[in-house]
Amino acid sequence: MTKISYQGASRKAVMSKPTDSFEFEFTRADEAGIIHLTCDAVKDLYIAVKAEDEICPAIERGVTKVMQARGYKDVSVKTSKSLKGPLIISVAQPA
């Protein structure tokens, strides 16, 4: 599994070496009835939802778009069972 990380102040996502899966770590913050999810490794990946049951589908859409932007056509995304946070792990695999 390859972790997606960023380098320095540019926060540019770097995928170390190609493998079968990539791990995305989301930080969860609940504020004023909104669930905010951010991924430090991918600067433009920000997710906000109103309900618990919207978290997984929103993460799946976001991670899929990131992977497609990196050249993967079909992607399978699995998210950890615990969505309470503060850290939520999602794994993407080329399908």
N, C-alpha and C positions, 0 to 999 in steps of 0.2 A: 504494500500500500504506500502511496506517495502522499505526503502532506503538502498542501499548498501553503507557501509561506511568502512573506514579503521581505524586500531588502531595503534598508535605509528609509529615508524620508519620502522617497517617491512612492512607497507602498505598492510597487508593481508586483503582481502575483508571479511567482516562479514555480514551475512544476519541475522538481528535480529530474528524475529520469522516467521515461514512459514505463508505466506498469499497468496492471489490470484495473486499479482503482485509485481514486483520489479522495482525500478526506478534507471536509470543510468544517470548521468550528464556528458556530454561531454563539454570540453572547446575547442573552435575553434580558430585557429590562421592561418591567410593567409600569406604565405611567398613565394616569387619567383614563383608565379603561382601554388603553391601546397596548398591544404587545409589540415591542420593538426588537427586531433581530438584526444584528450587524455581524459581518464577517471581516475581521481585520485583514485577512489575506487578499480580499477582493474589495477594493475601495468603493466601487460603484454598486455593490450588492447590499442593499438595505431593504428590509422587509418590515411592514407594519400590518398587523391584523387585529381584529376585534375579539376573536374567540379562539379558544384552544383548538377546536376542530379545524381551523383554517391554517394552522401552523404547518403541518406536513405538506399539504398541497402547495402552499406558497413557497416553501423551501424547495420543493421539487421543481416548480416552474423557474425559480431563480437560478438554481444550480444547473438546470438543463440549459438555460440561456448562456450561462458562463461557459459551459463545456462546448456548446455549439459555436460560440465565438472563437474557441480555440481549435476548431476543426473537427470535432466529433459530431457525427450526424445523429446517431441514436444513442441515448444515454439512459441508464437505469439508476435511479436515486433511492437510497434507503436512509431513513433517519432513525436515530436512537429512540428507544421506546419512551424514555423519560423526557418530557418536554417542559418540565418545571424549571430547568435552568439552574444556575445562571449560564451553563454551557450546554449547548445542544450539538451533537455530532451528526453529520450527514456524510454518507459515502456515495460517490458517483462512480459508475463503471460503464465503459463503452459497451453498448448492447450489440 
